[in-house]
Amino acid sequence: MDLADLTTDEEAVLLGWMREIIQTDGEYTAEERAEVIHLRTHLGAERFDRAIVTANERFENRAALKEGAKGIKRQEARQAIYDFLKQLVGTDELTADEEKPLKWLASWWSIQG
């Protein structure tokens, strides 16, 4: 599944977790920035920006983000989101704090990490 095929709710979850993972180590690397720019280009600026606003409104903290993730039912969407996030954390040195959300998603969504 392509990320462009995600629903509005799935996009919000993707961008919420993306924000969570990027902010976890307190550093926004050039490599992470390049991945974000690539995603914005792929989805389209307007769609990406709208999804960021939605994610910020819905997911004020990790608990809310986890609840949002639990609402994603399509396995192919779960896999596409997880794959993007795993690629994102692979752009720089993986920290335990960055890995923790990925492990939670893999466990909850029954994805082989």
N, CA, C and O atoms as CSV, one atom per row, in Angstrom:
chain,resi,resn,atom,element,x,y,z
A,1,MET,N,N,0.842,-1.182,0.000
A,1,MET,CA,C,0.000,0.000,0.000
A,1,MET,C,C,0.885,1.242,0.000
A,1,MET,O,O,1.911,1.293,0.679
A,2,ASP,N,N,0.481,2.208,-0.750
A,2,ASP,CA,C,1.188,3.476,-0.816
A,2,ASP,C,C,0.617,4.426,0.240
A,2,ASP,O,O,-0.581,4.399,0.520
A,3,LEU,N,N,1.464,5.249,0.814
A,3,LEU,CA,C,0.990,6.200,1.828
A,3,LEU,C,C,-0.060,7.151,1.265
A,3,LEU,O,O,-0.878,7.675,2.021
A,4,ALA,N,N,-0.053,7.380,-0.018
A,4,ALA,CA,C,-1.061,8.241,-0.640
A,4,ALA,C,C,-2.455,7.615,-0.580
A,4,ALA,O,O,-3.450,8.304,-0.805
A,5,ASP,N,N,-2.535,6.324,-0.280
A,5,ASP,CA,C,-3.817,5.627,-0.187
A,5,ASP,C,C,-4.414,5.652,1.221
A,5,ASP,O,O,-5.485,5.089,1.446
A,6,LEU,N,N,-3.738,6.291,2.159
A,6,LEU,CA,C,-4.242,6.352,3.531
A,6,LEU,C,C,-5.480,7.227,3.620
A,6,LEU,O,O,-5.638,8.182,2.860
A,7,THR,N,N,-6.353,6.889,4.557
A,7,THR,CA,C,-7.509,7.730,4.840
A,7,THR,C,C,-7.060,8.929,5.677
A,7,THR,O,O,-5.914,8.985,6.124
A,8,THR,N,N,-7.945,9.862,5.879
A,8,THR,CA,C,-7.645,11.042,6.690
A,8,THR,C,C,-7.231,10.644,8.107
A,8,THR,O,O,-6.267,11.189,8.646
A,9,ASP,N,N,-7.945,9.708,8.707
A,9,ASP,CA,C,-7.604,9.255,10.064
A,9,ASP,C,C,-6.247,8.560,10.090
A,9,ASP,O,O,-5.460,8.761,11.014
A,10,GLU,N,N,-5.980,7.754,9.089
A,10,GLU,CA,C,-4.698,7.052,9.022
A,10,GLU,C,C,-3.542,8.037,8.834
A,10,GLU,O,O,-2.473,7.868,9.420
A,11,GLU,N,N,-3.763,9.059,8.017
A,11,GLU,CA,C,-2.738,10.098,7.839
A,11,GLU,C,C,-2.440,10.810,9.147
A,11,GLU,O,O,-1.281,11.071,9.471
A,12,ALA,N,N,-3.483,11.121,9.895
A,12,ALA,CA,C,-3.293,11.815,11.169
A,12,ALA,C,C,-2.470,10.956,12.124
A,12,ALA,O,O,-1.597,11.464,12.827
A,13,VAL,N,N,-2.749,9.667,12.146
A,13,VAL,CA,C,-1.972,8.764,13.004
A,13,VAL,C,C,-0.519,8.710,12.530
A,13,VAL,O,O,0.400,8.786,13.345
A,14,LEU,N,N,-0.310,8.583,11.238
A,14,LEU,CA,C,1.048,8.582,10.690
A,14,LEU,C,C,1.816,9.828,11.121
A,14,LEU,O,O,2.935,9.736,11.626
A,15,LEU,N,N,1.205,10.987,10.919
A,15,LEU,CA,C,1.915,12.235,11.202
A,15,LEU,C,C,2.053,12.479,12.709
A,15,LEU,O,O,3.017,13.101,13.155
A,16,GLY,N,N,1.096,11.993,13.479
A,16,GLY,CA,C,1.237,12.086,14.935
A,16,GLY,C,C,2.406,11.270,15.445
A,16,GLY,O,O,3.190,11.746,16.266
A,17,TRP,N,N,2.527,10.032,14.958
A,17,TRP,CA,C,3.656,9.189,15.374
A,17,TRP,C,C,4.968,9.715,14.812
A,17,TRP,O,O,6.007,9.620,15.466
A,18,MET,N,N,4.928,10.265,13.611
A,18,MET,CA,C,6.142,10.847,13.047
A,18,MET,C,C,6.651,11.968,13.948
A,18,MET,O,O,7.837,12.028,14.271
A,19,ARG,N,N,5.746,12.846,14.347
A,19,ARG,CA,C,6.116,13.943,15.246
A,19,ARG,C,C,6.657,13.395,16.563
A,19,ARG,O,O,7.683,13.855,17.064
A,20,GLU,N,N,5.961,12.415,17.113
A,20,GLU,CA,C,6.364,11.817,18.391
A,20,GLU,C,C,7.776,11.241,18.314
A,20,GLU,O,O,8.591,11.456,19.211
A,21,ILE,N,N,8.056,10.520,17.255
A,21,ILE,CA,C,9.371,9.883,17.110
A,21,ILE,C,C,10.458,10.928,16.888
A,21,ILE,O,O,11.534,10.831,17.479
A,22,ILE,N,N,10.196,11.913,16.054
A,22,ILE,CA,C,11.205,12.945,15.795
A,22,ILE,C,C,11.518,13.726,17.064
A,22,ILE,O,O,12.678,14.052,17.319
A,23,GLN,N,N,10.510,14.025,17.853
A,23,GLN,CA,C,10.720,14.834,19.054
A,23,GLN,C,C,11.305,14.040,20.222
A,23,GLN,O,O,11.797,14.629,21.184
A,24,THR,N,N,11.256,12.726,20.147
A,24,THR,CA,C,11.667,11.887,21.255
A,24,THR,C,C,13.097,12.154,21.697
A,24,THR,O,O,13.360,12.261,22.895
A,25,ASP,N,N,14.020,12.264,20.756
A,25,ASP,CA,C,15.414,12.457,21.146
A,25,ASP,C,C,15.823,13.923,21.179
A,25,ASP,O,O,16.983,14.241,21.444
A,26,GLY,N,N,14.881,14.812,20.913
A,26,GLY,CA,C,15.165,16.236,21.011
A,26,GLY,C,C,16.000,16.781,19.869
A,26,GLY,O,O,16.465,17.920,19.929
A,27,GLU,N,N,16.195,15.987,18.833
A,27,GLU,CA,C,17.024,16.415,17.715
A,27,GLU,C,C,16.297,16.161,16.401
A,27,GLU,O,O,15.818,15.054,16.155
A,28,TYR,N,N,16.217,17.173,15.570
A,28,TYR,CA,C,15.595,17.062,14.252
A,28,TYR,C,C,16.724,17.093,13.236
A,28,TYR,O,O,17.180,18.161,12.828
A,29,THR,N,N,17.169,15.909,12.833
A,29,THR,CA,C,18.343,15.804,11.973
A,29,THR,C,C,18.012,16.166,10.527
A,29,THR,O,O,16.849,16.205,10.122
A,30,ALA,N,N,19.046,16.424,9.781
A,30,ALA,CA,C,18.886,16.716,8.356
A,30,ALA,C,C,18.267,15.519,7.632
A,30,ALA,O,O,17.479,15.689,6.702
A,31,GLU,N,N,18.625,14.323,8.059
A,31,GLU,CA,C,18.079,13.115,7.445
A,31,GLU,C,C,16.582,12.978,7.729
A,31,GLU,O,O,15.805,12.620,6.844
A,32,GLU,N,N,16.186,13.265,8.969
A,32,GLU,CA,C,14.763,13.233,9.314
A,32,GLU,C,C,14.008,14.294,8.525
A,32,GLU,O,O,12.920,14.037,8.009
A,33,ARG,N,N,14.579,15.462,8.434
A,33,ARG,CA,C,13.971,16.552,7.680
A,33,ARG,C,C,13.764,16.147,6.224
A,33,ARG,O,O,12.724,16.446,5.637
A,34,ALA,N,N,14.739,15.477,5.649
A,34,ALA,CA,C,14.621,15.025,4.255
A,34,ALA,C,C,13.472,14.035,4.101
A,34,ALA,O,O,12.747,14.084,3.108
A,35,GLU,N,N,13.295,13.142,5.066
A,35,GLU,CA,C,12.182,12.180,5.017
A,35,GLU,C,C,10.838,12.898,5.117
A,35,GLU,O,O,9.888,12.545,4.418
A,36,VAL,N,N,10.761,13.896,5.980
A,36,VAL,CA,C,9.529,14.659,6.145
A,36,VAL,C,C,9.214,15.411,4.852
A,36,VAL,O,O,8.068,15.420,4.402
A,37,ILE,N,N,10.204,16.028,4.268
A,37,ILE,CA,C,10.009,16.761,3.008
A,37,ILE,C,C,9.561,15.800,1.911
A,37,ILE,O,O,8.670,16.116,1.123
A,38,HIS,N,N,10.181,14.635,1.868
A,38,HIS,CA,C,9.789,13.629,0.862
A,38,HIS,C,C,8.324,13.217,1.058
A,38,HIS,O,O,7.574,13.116,0.087
A,39,LEU,N,N,7.920,12.981,2.299
A,39,LEU,CA,C,6.529,12.603,2.576
A,39,LEU,C,C,5.579,13.734,2.186
A,39,LEU,O,O,4.531,13.487,1.590
A,40,ARG,N,N,5.942,14.968,2.520
A,40,ARG,CA,C,5.098,16.120,2.182
A,40,ARG,C,C,4.933,16.246,0.669
A,40,ARG,O,O,3.843,16.538,0.178
A,41,THR,N,N,6.003,16.027,-0.051
A,41,THR,CA,C,5.948,16.077,-1.512
A,41,THR,C,C,5.081,14.944,-2.047
A,41,THR,O,O,4.276,15.140,-2.957
A,42,HIS,N,N,5.254,13.765,-1.476
A,42,HIS,CA,C,4.510,12.588,-1.941
A,42,HIS,C,C,3.004,12.738,-1.710
A,42,HIS,O,O,2.199,12.412,-2.582
A,43,LEU,N,N,2.635,13.229,-0.539
A,43,LEU,CA,C,1.214,13.385,-0.215
A,43,LEU,C,C,0.614,14.645,-0.831
A,43,LEU,O,O,-0.591,14.720,-1.073
A,44,GLY,N,N,1.455,15.613,-1.075
A,44,GLY,CA,C,0.989,16.927,-1.504
A,44,GLY,C,C,0.977,17.857,-0.304
A,44,GLY,O,O,0.560,17.470,0.788
A,45,ALA,N,N,1.432,19.069,-0.507
A,45,ALA,CA,C,1.601,20.008,0.602
A,45,ALA,C,C,0.302,20.268,1.354
A,45,ALA,O,O,0.284,20.254,2.585
A,46,GLU,N,N,-0.775,20.503,0.629
A,46,GLU,CA,C,-2.045,20.823,1.284
A,46,GLU,C,C,-2.545,19.654,2.136
A,46,GLU,O,O,-2.964,19.839,3.279
A,47,ARG,N,N,-2.494,18.485,1.579
A,47,ARG,CA,C,-2.947,17.282,2.298
A,47,ARG,C,C,-2.068,17.026,3.525
A,47,ARG,O,O,-2.581,16.735,4.606
A,48,PHE,N,N,-0.759,17.133,3.363
A,48,PHE,CA,C,0.184,16.935,4.460
A,48,PHE,C,C,-0.081,17.943,5.576
A,48,PHE,O,O,-0.178,17.573,6.746
A,49,ASP,N,N,-0.196,19.209,5.207
A,49,ASP,CA,C,-0.406,20.264,6.204
A,49,ASP,C,C,-1.725,20.076,6.947
A,49,ASP,O,O,-1.800,20.305,8.155
A,50,ARG,N,N,-2.749,19.665,6.235
A,50,ARG,CA,C,-4.052,19.401,6.865
A,50,ARG,C,C,-3.941,18.236,7.855
A,50,ARG,O,O,-4.527,18.278,8.936
A,51,ALA,N,N,-3.195,17.208,7.484
A,51,ALA,CA,C,-3.012,16.056,8.363
A,51,ALA,C,C,-2.207,16.426,9.611
A,51,ALA,O,O,-2.465,15.896,10.692
A,52,ILE,N,N,-1.249,17.320,9.470
A,52,ILE,CA,C,-0.480,17.790,10.632
A,52,ILE,C,C,-1.407,18.513,11.601
A,52,ILE,O,O,-1.356,18.268,12.806
A,53,VAL,N,N,-2.244,19.389,11.092
A,53,VAL,CA,C,-3.193,20.118,11.939
A,53,VAL,C,C,-4.117,19.137,12.650
A,53,VAL,O,O,-4.348,19.261,13.853
A,54,THR,N,N,-4.638,18.178,11.925
A,54,THR,CA,C,-5.530,17.174,12.513
A,54,THR,C,C,-4.814,16.389,13.601
A,54,THR,O,O,-5.367,16.179,14.681
A,55,ALA,N,N,-3.588,15.952,13.326
A,55,ALA,CA,C,-2.816,15.198,14.319
A,55,ALA,C,C,-2.574,16.032,15.569
A,55,ALA,O,O,-2.700,15.529,16.686
A,56,ASN,N,N,-2.232,17.291,15.392
A,56,ASN,CA,C,-1.980,18.164,16.547
A,56,ASN,C,C,-3.245,18.375,17.384
A,56,ASN,O,O,-3.180,18.448,18.611
A,57,GLU,N,N,-4.385,18.472,16.717
A,57,GLU,CA,C,-5.653,18.666,17.432
A,57,GLU,C,C,-6.087,17.406,18.167
A,57,GLU,O,O,-6.567,17.485,19.297
A,58,ARG,N,N,-5.924,16.256,17.545
A,58,ARG,CA,C,-6.419,14.998,18.115
A,58,ARG,C,C,-5.483,14.362,19.135
A,58,ARG,O,O,-5.933,13.731,20.092
A,59,PHE,N,N,-4.191,14.531,18.928
A,59,PHE,CA,C,-3.218,13.774,19.720
A,59,PHE,C,C,-2.333,14.710,20.534
A,59,PHE,O,O,-1.231,15.067,20.119
A,60,GLU,N,N,-2.832,15.091,21.679
A,60,GLU,CA,C,-2.100,16.015,22.544
A,60,GLU,C,C,-0.960,15.329,23.292
A,60,GLU,O,O,-0.035,15.995,23.758
A,61,ASN,N,N,-1.020,14.000,23.410
A,61,ASN,CA,C,0.009,13.265,24.133
A,61,ASN,C,C,0.084,11.845,23.575
A,61,ASN,O,O,-0.697,11.459,22.705
A,62,ARG,N,N,1.038,11.080,24.095
A,62,ARG,CA,C,1.236,9.728,23.576
A,62,ARG,C,C,0.033,8.826,23.848
A,62,ARG,O,O,-0.280,7.959,23.033
A,63,ALA,N,N,-0.635,9.016,24.965
A,63,ALA,CA,C,-1.814,8.203,25.274
A,63,ALA,C,C,-2.897,8.406,24.211
A,63,ALA,O,O,-3.512,7.441,23.756
A,64,ALA,N,N,-3.126,9.643,23.823
A,64,ALA,CA,C,-4.119,9.927,22.782
A,64,ALA,C,C,-3.671,9.347,21.441
A,64,ALA,O,O,-4.489,8.855,20.663
A,65,LEU,N,N,-2.393,9.410,21.185
A,65,LEU,CA,C,-1.843,8.867,19.946
A,65,LEU,C,C,-2.000,7.345,19.902
A,65,LEU,O,O,-2.310,6.780,18.853
A,66,LYS,N,N,-1.790,6.697,21.021
A,66,LYS,CA,C,-1.995,5.248,21.087
A,66,LYS,C,C,-3.455,4.898,20.815
A,66,LYS,O,O,-3.743,3.935,20.104
A,67,GLU,N,N,-4.370,5.673,21.375
A,67,GLU,CA,C,-5.789,5.427,21.116
A,67,GLU,C,C,-6.107,5.604,19.639
A,67,GLU,O,O,-6.876,4.832,19.066
A,68,GLY,N,N,-5.517,6.615,19.029
A,68,GLY,CA,C,-5.707,6.814,17.593
A,68,GLY,C,C,-5.173,5.637,16.793
A,68,GLY,O,O,-5.809,5.197,15.836
A,69,ALA,N,N,-4.020,5.129,17.175
A,69,ALA,CA,C,-3.425,3.980,16.482
A,69,ALA,C,C,-4.301,2.743,16.617
A,69,ALA,O,O,-4.400,1.942,15.688
A,70,LYS,N,N,-4.930,2.589,17.762
A,70,LYS,CA,C,-5.808,1.435,17.980
A,70,LYS,C,C,-7.008,1.472,17.035
A,70,LYS,O,O,-7.598,0.435,16.732
A,71,GLY,N,N,-7.362,2.656,16.577
A,71,GLY,CA,C,-8.502,2.799,15.673
A,71,GLY,C,C,-8.190,2.459,14.223
A,71,GLY,O,O,-9.102,2.376,13.401
A,72,ILE,N,N,-6.925,2.263,13.897
A,72,ILE,CA,C,-6.553,1.912,12.528
A,72,ILE,C,C,-6.789,0.415,12.343
A,72,ILE,O,O,-6.126,-0.409,12.973
A,73,LYS,N,N,-7.720,0.077,11.489
A,73,LYS,CA,C,-8.135,-1.321,11.329
A,73,LYS,C,C,-7.526,-2.006,10.107
A,73,LYS,O,O,-7.328,-3.221,10.117
A,74,ARG,N,N,-7.228,-1.250,9.064
A,74,ARG,CA,C,-6.705,-1.879,7.844
A,74,ARG,C,C,-5.243,-2.279,8.059
A,74,ARG,O,O,-4.387,-1.433,8.316
A,75,GLN,N,N,-4.979,-3.566,7.949
A,75,GLN,CA,C,-3.622,-4.059,8.179
A,75,GLN,C,C,-2.626,-3.476,7.188
A,75,GLN,O,O,-1.482,-3.201,7.549
A,76,GLU,N,N,-3.048,-3.284,5.946
A,76,GLU,CA,C,-2.129,-2.722,4.958
A,76,GLU,C,C,-1.779,-1.268,5.300
A,76,GLU,O,O,-0.662,-0.828,5.025
A,77,ALA,N,N,-2.699,-0.526,5.886
A,77,ALA,CA,C,-2.401,0.840,6.331
A,77,ALA,C,C,-1.452,0.807,7.520
A,77,ALA,O,O,-0.509,1.596,7.593
A,78,ARG,N,N,-1.701,-0.104,8.448
A,78,ARG,CA,C,-0.805,-0.261,9.602
A,78,ARG,C,C,0.616,-0.538,9.132
A,78,ARG,O,O,1.576,0.061,9.616
A,79,GLN,N,N,0.731,-1.456,8.182
A,79,GLN,CA,C,2.057,-1.835,7.687
A,79,GLN,C,C,2.733,-0.655,6.991
A,79,GLN,O,O,3.924,-0.420,7.199
A,80,ALA,N,N,2.002,0.080,6.181
A,80,ALA,CA,C,2.579,1.225,5.470
A,80,ALA,C,C,3.045,2.304,6.446
A,80,ALA,O,O,4.118,2.882,6.270
A,81,ILE,N,N,2.250,2.573,7.462
A,81,ILE,CA,C,2.628,3.561,8.482
A,81,ILE,C,C,3.867,3.094,9.218
A,81,ILE,O,O,4.823,3.850,9.388
A,82,TYR,N,N,3.844,1.838,9.655
A,82,TYR,CA,C,4.981,1.286,10.396
A,82,TYR,C,C,6.252,1.323,9.547
A,82,TYR,O,O,7.313,1.714,10.034
A,83,ASP,N,N,6.148,0.921,8.288
A,83,ASP,CA,C,7.324,0.903,7.413
A,83,ASP,C,C,7.914,2.296,7.248
A,83,ASP,O,O,9.134,2.460,7.267
A,84,PHE,N,N,7.057,3.299,7.086
A,84,PHE,CA,C,7.571,4.669,6.963
A,84,PHE,C,C,8.270,5.088,8.243
A,84,PHE,O,O,9.362,5.653,8.196
A,85,LEU,N,N,7.651,4.816,9.392
A,85,LEU,CA,C,8.249,5.222,10.662
A,85,LEU,C,C,9.570,4.510,10.916
A,85,LEU,O,O,10.515,5.104,11.434
A,86,LYS,N,N,9.629,3.254,10.554
A,86,LYS,CA,C,10.879,2.502,10.717
A,86,LYS,C,C,11.966,3.088,9.821
A,86,LYS,O,O,13.121,3.199,10.230
A,87,GLN,N,N,11.596,3.458,8.611
A,87,GLN,CA,C,12.547,4.106,7.703
A,87,GLN,C,C,12.995,5.443,8.288
A,87,GLN,O,O,14.171,5.797,8.207
A,88,LEU,N,N,12.066,6.179,8.872
A,88,LEU,CA,C,12.386,7.473,9.471
A,88,LEU,C,C,13.420,7.323,10.580
A,88,LEU,O,O,14.390,8.081,10.622
A,89,VAL,N,N,13.233,6.370,11.470
A,89,VAL,CA,C,14.192,6.212,12.573
A,89,VAL,C,C,15.515,5.641,12.079
A,89,VAL,O,O,16.541,5.779,12.744
A,90,GLY,N,N,15.492,5.007,10.924
A,90,GLY,CA,C,16.720,4.462,10.370
A,90,GLY,C,C,17.599,5.496,9.699
A,90,GLY,O,O,18.708,5.180,9.268
A,91,THR,N,N,17.118,6.735,9.602
A,91,THR,CA,C,17.902,7.767,8.918
A,91,THR,C,C,19.042,8.289,9.771
A,91,THR,O,O,20.004,8.851,9.247
A,92,ASP,N,N,18.943,8.108,11.087
A,92,ASP,CA,C,20.024,8.529,11.968
A,92,ASP,C,C,20.233,7.437,13.008
A,92,ASP,O,O,19.665,6.351,12.892
A,93,GLU,N,N,21.026,7.712,13.999
A,93,GLU,CA,C,21.294,6.713,15.033
A,93,GLU,C,C,20.033,6.453,15.845
A,93,GLU,O,O,19.457,7.373,16.425
A,94,LEU,N,N,19.616,5.210,15.881
A,94,LEU,CA,C,18.408,4.802,16.597
A,94,LEU,C,C,18.654,4.856,18.101
A,94,LEU,O,O,19.611,4.277,18.614
A,95,THR,N,N,17.765,5.568,18.791
A,95,THR,CA,C,17.855,5.616,20.245
A,95,THR,C,C,16.770,4.727,20.835
A,95,THR,O,O,15.796,4.389,20.162
A,96,ALA,N,N,16.946,4.354,22.087
A,96,ALA,CA,C,15.947,3.521,22.770
A,96,ALA,C,C,14.607,4.243,22.822
A,96,ALA,O,O,13.556,3.613,22.706
A,97,ASP,N,N,14.640,5.562,22.996
A,97,ASP,CA,C,13.395,6.333,23.059
A,97,ASP,C,C,12.664,6.337,21.723
A,97,ASP,O,O,11.434,6.352,21.689
A,98,GLU,N,N,13.408,6.323,20.628
A,98,GLU,CA,C,12.784,6.260,19.302
A,98,GLU,C,C,12.243,4.859,19.020
A,98,GLU,O,O,11.221,4.698,18.352
A,99,GLU,N,N,12.931,3.870,19.528
A,99,GLU,CA,C,12.538,2.493,19.273
A,99,GLU,C,C,11.283,2.093,20.053
A,99,GLU,O,O,10.512,1.247,19.599
A,100,LYS,N,N,11.081,2.693,21.210
A,100,LYS,CA,C,9.948,2.327,22.060
A,100,LYS,C,C,8.594,2.475,21.359
A,100,LYS,O,O,7.790,1.546,21.423
A,101,PRO,N,N,8.304,3.597,20.695
A,101,PRO,CA,C,7.021,3.706,19.988
A,101,PRO,C,C,6.887,2.679,18.866
A,101,PRO,O,O,5.799,2.150,18.636
A,102,LEU,N,N,7.981,2.395,18.170
A,102,LEU,CA,C,7.929,1.396,17.107
A,102,LEU,C,C,7.604,0.015,17.663
A,102,LEU,O,O,6.818,-0.729,17.075
A,103,LYS,N,N,8.202,-0.320,18.784
A,103,LYS,CA,C,7.921,-1.619,19.406
A,103,LYS,C,C,6.460,-1.699,19.834
A,103,LYS,O,O,5.814,-2.734,19.669
A,104,TRP,N,N,5.946,-0.606,20.381
A,104,TRP,CA,C,4.547,-0.610,20.799
A,104,TRP,C,C,3.633,-0.819,19.591
A,104,TRP,O,O,2.722,-1.646,19.633
A,105,LEU,N,N,3.880,-0.066,18.514
A,105,LEU,CA,C,3.059,-0.207,17.307
A,105,LEU,C,C,3.155,-1.622,16.737
A,105,LEU,O,O,2.139,-2.216,16.377
A,106,ALA,N,N,4.358,-2.154,16.654
A,106,ALA,CA,C,4.529,-3.504,16.114
A,106,ALA,C,C,3.752,-4.518,16.941
A,106,ALA,O,O,3.129,-5.428,16.396
A,107,SER,N,N,3.793,-4.358,18.238
A,107,SER,CA,C,3.073,-5.281,19.119
A,107,SER,C,C,1.566,-5.116,18.975
A,107,SER,O,O,0.849,-6.102,18.802
A,108,TRP,N,N,1.084,-3.895,19.044
A,108,TRP,CA,C,-0.353,-3.649,18.985
A,108,TRP,C,C,-0.936,-4.037,17.632
A,108,TRP,O,O,-2.026,-4.603,17.549
A,109,TRP,N,N,-0.194,-3.725,16.576
A,109,TRP,CA,C,-0.689,-3.966,15.229
A,109,TRP,C,C,-0.298,-5.338,14.688
A,109,TRP,O,O,-0.605,-5.649,13.538
A,110,SER,N,N,0.368,-6.158,15.484
A,110,SER,CA,C,0.791,-7.505,15.063
A,110,SER,C,C,1.654,-7.453,13.806
A,110,SER,O,O,1.395,-8.139,12.818
A,111,ILE,N,N,2.686,-6.617,13.878
A,111,ILE,CA,C,3.634,-6.466,12.769
A,111,ILE,C,C,4.963,-7.047,13.225
A,111,ILE,O,O,5.407,-6.811,14.348
A,112,GLN,N,N,5.579,-7.796,12.355
A,112,GLN,CA,C,6.903,-8.324,12.646
A,112,GLN,C,C,7.920,-7.209,12.418
A,112,GLN,O,O,8.186,-6.829,11.278
A,113,GLY,N,N,8.485,-6.687,13.503
A,113,GLY,CA,C,9.437,-5.573,13.407
A,113,GLY,C,C,10.742,-6.039,12.940
A,113,GLY,O,O,11.669,-5.241,12.798
